Amino acid sequence: MKHLLLTTIAAVILTAGCAFRPAQSIDQAAALNMGLVKHDVVYRTVGEKKLRLNIYLPDKYIGEHPWWVNDGKGKKPTLLYIHGGGMVEGSKDERALNVLPYVYRDWVVISINYRLAQDAKAPAAVDDCLVALEWVYANAEKYDIDPDRVVVSGGSAGGLLSLLTGMLREGDILCGGKLKIGENKKVAAIVNWYGATDFSINPAPIHWFGEDADIDEYVRTLSPINYVRNGGAPVITIHGTEDAAVPYEQAVNMHKKLRKVGIKERLLTFTGKKHGEFSPKELTQIYQDIWKFLESAGIKTTVD
């Protein structure tokens, strides 16, 4: 299995994401722990297609054989990260820098690939994400994952898939029976970066649904807003008001519904901002707000 070291060069690119820690006299990027990356681990095989993930581990490098050892800090908060790309592009490697704020905070991070529209139409990607979540739980002991602190997150299409992954429950039926949800693992929280929540507002992605899809059925069963129910996971959403790709109205409507049923939620609104258009200063504040939200939801975000 191929092992890759996280480099401090990459950390510099996402300095905004690391700035949530108090100011110190040392370079924050240079202080990033150089953990271990397990690259291209197969978590599912569908036909001849192997679906892979990367695991970012905050292990300790000791400078001599066996080189890497467990850091001894016990169970850790864990991020399941789902990349975006409109269901037609993107990968766990292309979006690797997005997980650095969590790596810097000594989380275990699982970043996955899933079947894109050109490989399989909806609801295949949803099914892959659910299987990935099962993989996280099945490997919790091996990788010091705290099952009570598994958070799912993604941007754009990844935000949509994160919401569905965290909100679907046993008995739910998607796309006219193409996916029936069995015993689904729970997540501690969902961090949604401008993901679609309601395809009755957002233009239906026919390229993902497929030309022969029952559009009304797909719109209904693939819209996260329709899975807002009592006892759901806390949700924090980051969204700009001028988002043309995913209208901001969707986020507003979903968070109203979340509040109505008593689910802990927060909508971070950025006036005048487009799809994913945030400045380094705004990103710094966003991550501070994410940590605060997770802590307020009872999720300890640091590792002792």
C-alpha positions in Angstrom: 0.0 0.0 0.0 1.4 3.3 -1.0 2.2 5.7 1.9 2.4 9.4 1.4 3.6 12.1 3.9 1.6 15.2 4.3 3.8 18.1 3.4 4.0 21.5 5.0 3.9 23.0 1.6 0.3 21.9 1.2 -0.5 23.4 4.5 0.6 26.9 3.4 -2.0 26.8 0.6 -4.7 26.4 3.2 -3.3 28.7 5.9 -6.8 30.2 6.4 -8.1 26.8 7.4 -5.3 26.4 10.0 -5.7 29.9 11.6 -8.4 28.7 14.0 -5.8 28.1 16.6 -4.6 31.0 18.8 -1.9 33.1 17.4 1.6 31.9 18.3 5.2 32.9 17.6 5.7 29.8 15.4 4.7 29.3 11.8 1.3 27.5 11.9 1.9 25.7 8.6 5.3 24.5 9.7 3.7 23.2 12.9 1.4 20.9 11.1 1.9 17.3 12.4 3.2 15.1 9.6 0.9 12.2 9.9 0.6 9.1 7.7 -1.5 8.8 4.6 -2.8 5.4 3.5 -3.5 5.9 -0.2 -6.0 4.2 -2.4 -7.5 1.7 0.1 -10.3 -0.2 -1.6 -13.5 0.1 0.3 -15.9 -1.4 -2.2 -15.9 -3.3 -5.5 -18.9 -2.9 -7.9 -18.5 -5.2 -10.9 -15.0 -4.5 -12.1 -14.8 -1.0 -10.6 -12.8 -0.6 -7.4 -13.8 2.4 -5.2 -11.0 3.8 -3.1 -10.4 6.0 -0.2 -7.5 7.8 1.5 -6.9 7.7 5.2 -5.1 10.5 7.0 -3.8 9.4 10.3 -2.2 11.4 13.1 0.4 8.7 13.9 3.7 9.6 15.4 7.0 9.6 13.4 9.8 8.5 15.7 12.8 8.8 13.3 13.8 5.2 13.4 12.4 1.7 12.6 9.5 1.0 12.7 9.3 4.8 11.8 5.5 5.2 12.4 3.8 4.4 15.7 0.4 5.0 17.2 0.4 8.4 18.8 -1.1 6.9 22.0 -3.9 9.6 22.3 -6.8 7.1 22.0 -10.0 7.4 20.0 -10.3 10.4 17.7 -12.9 12.5 16.1 -13.2 11.4 12.4 -14.2 13.1 9.2 -15.8 11.3 6.3 -15.1 13.7 3.4 -17.0 13.5 0.1 -15.6 15.6 -2.7 -17.7 17.8 -5.1 -17.7 18.2 -8.8 -21.3 18.2 -10.0 -21.3 14.4 -10.1 -19.1 14.4 -13.2 -15.6 15.3 -11.9 -13.4 15.7 -8.9 -11.7 13.1 -6.8 -10.4 12.4 -3.2 -6.9 13.5 -4.4 -7.9 16.7 -6.2 -9.8 17.9 -3.1 -7.2 16.8 -0.6 -6.3 20.3 0.7 -9.9 20.7 1.9 -9.3 18.3 4.8 -6.1 20.0 6.1 -7.9 21.9 8.9 -9.1 18.6 10.3 -5.7 16.9 9.9 -4.1 19.9 11.7 -6.5 19.3 14.5 -5.4 15.6 14.7 -8.6 14.1 13.4 -8.6 10.9 11.5 -9.8 11.8 7.9 -11.4 9.4 5.4 -11.6 10.9 2.0 -13.5 8.9 -0.6 -14.1 8.5 -4.3 -17.6 7.4 -5.5 -19.1 6.5 -8.8 -19.6 9.6 -11.0 -22.5 10.0 -13.4 -20.5 8.7 -16.4 -20.0 5.4 -14.4 -23.4 5.0 -12.9 -26.5 7.1 -12.6 -28.3 8.0 -9.3 -28.6 6.7 -6.7 -25.2 4.9 -7.2 -23.2 7.7 -5.6 -25.5 7.8 -2.6 -25.1 4.0 -2.1 -21.3 4.3 -2.3 -21.2 6.9 0.4 -23.4 4.8 2.7 -21.0 1.9 2.1 -18.1 4.1 2.9 -19.7 5.1 6.2 -20.1 1.5 7.0 -16.4 1.0 6.2 -15.5 3.7 8.7 -17.4 2.0 11.5 -16.1 -1.4 10.6 -12.5 -0.1 10.8 -13.0 2.1 13.9 -10.9 0.0 16.2 -8.1 -0.4 13.6 -7.7 3.3 13.1 -8.6 4.7 16.5 -11.9 6.2 15.2 -14.4 7.3 17.8 -17.7 6.0 16.6 -19.5 8.7 18.6 -17.6 11.5 16.8 -17.9 10.6 13.1 -18.7 13.8 11.1 -19.6 13.8 7.4 -18.8 16.8 5.2 -18.4 17.8 1.5 -18.8 20.7 -0.8 -21.4 21.2 -3.6 -22.2 17.7 -4.9 -20.3 16.5 -1.9 -22.5 18.5 0.4 -25.6 17.0 -1.1 -24.1 13.5 -0.6 -23.0 14.3 2.9 -26.6 15.4 3.8 -28.1 12.2 2.3 -25.5 10.0 4.0 -26.2 11.5 7.4 -30.0 11.9 7.1 -31.2 8.7 5.4 -32.7 6.0 7.7 -33.6 2.4 7.5 -36.7 1.9 5.4 -36.1 4.9 3.1 -36.6 4.0 -0.6 -34.8 6.1 -3.3 -35.4 6.4 -7.0 -38.4 4.1 -7.4 -36.8 1.3 -5.4 -33.3 1.4 -6.9 -31.9 1.9 -3.4 -33.5 0.6 -0.2 -31.8 1.8 3.0 -31.0 -1.0 5.4 -29.5 -0.4 8.9 -27.6 2.8 8.3 -24.9 4.0 10.6 -25.5 7.3 12.4 -23.2 10.4 12.1 -22.6 12.8 14.9 -23.0 15.9 12.6 -23.1 17.1 9.0 -21.0 20.0 7.7 -22.6 21.0 4.4 -20.7 23.4 2.1 -23.3 24.8 -0.3 -24.8 21.5 -1.3 -28.2 21.2 -3.0 -31.0 20.4 -0.6 -34.2 20.6 -2.7 -34.3 19.6 -6.4 -37.8 21.2 -6.7 -35.9 24.5 -6.5 -32.5 23.5 -7.8 -32.4 22.5 -11.5 -32.7 18.7 -11.6 -29.3 17.2 -12.7 -30.5 15.1 -15.6 -27.0 14.1 -16.3 -27.0 12.3 -12.9 -30.6 11.2 -12.8 -30.5 9.7 -16.3 -32.7 10.4 -19.3 -35.2 7.6 -18.5 -35.6 8.7 -14.8 -39.0 9.4 -13.3 -38.1 13.0 -12.6 -40.7 13.7 -10.0 -39.6 10.5 -8.1 -35.9 11.4 -8.3 -36.5 15.0 -7.2 -38.5 13.9 -4.2 -36.2 11.1 -3.0 -32.9 12.7 -3.7 -33.7 16.0 -2.0 -32.3 16.1 1.6 -35.0 18.5 2.8 -37.4 15.6 2.6 -35.5 13.7 5.2 -35.6 16.3 7.9 -37.0 14.3 10.9 -37.0 14.3 14.6 -33.7 12.9 16.0 -31.6 13.8 13.0 -28.0 14.7 13.2 -27.0 18.4 13.8 -26.3 20.3 10.5 -24.2 23.3 9.8 -24.4 24.8 6.3 -22.1 27.3 4.7 -23.7 29.2 1.8 -23.4 32.4 -0.2 -26.5 34.5 -1.1 -25.5 34.9 -4.8 -25.0 31.2 -5.5 -26.3 30.6 -9.0 -25.4 26.9 -9.0 -27.3 26.1 -5.8 -29.8 28.8 -4.9 -29.4 30.1 -1.4 -33.2 29.8 -0.8 -32.7 26.0 -0.5 -30.4 26.4 2.5 -32.8 28.8 4.2 -35.8 26.5 3.7 -34.0 23.5 5.0 -32.7 25.2 8.1 -36.2 26.5 8.9 -37.4 22.9 8.7 -34.6 21.7 10.9 -35.4 24.3 13.5 -39.1 23.4 13.4 -38.5 19.7 14.2 -35.9 20.6 16.9 -32.7 19.5 15.2 -29.6 21.5 16.2 -28.5 23.6 13.2 -26.7 26.6 12.0 -26.7 28.4 8.7 -23.6 30.5 8.0 -24.7 33.1 5.4 -22.2 35.1 3.3 -23.9 38.0 1.6 -23.0 38.6 -2.0 -20.9 35.4 -2.3 -21.2 33.0 -5.2 -20.8 29.2 -5.3 -17.8 28.4 -3.0 -16.5 31.9 -3.2 -15.0 32.6 0.2 -11.9 34.7 1.1 -9.1 33.5 3.3 -10.5 35.7 6.1 -14.0 34.2 5.7 -12.6 30.7 5.6 -10.8 31.3 8.9 -14.0 32.4 10.5 -15.9 29.5 8.9 -13.7 26.9 10.5 -13.9 28.7 13.9 -17.6 28.5 13.6 -17.5 24.9 12.6 -15.5 23.9 15.7 -17.8 26.0 17.9 -20.9 24.3 16.4 -19.5 20.8 16.8 -18.5 21.5 20.4 -22.0 22.9 21.1 -23.4 19.7 19.7 -21.4 17.7 22.2 -18.6 16.7 19.8 -15.1 17.3 21.3 -13.1 18.5 18.4 -9.6 18.2 19.9 -7.4 15.3 20.8 -5.8 15.3 24.2 
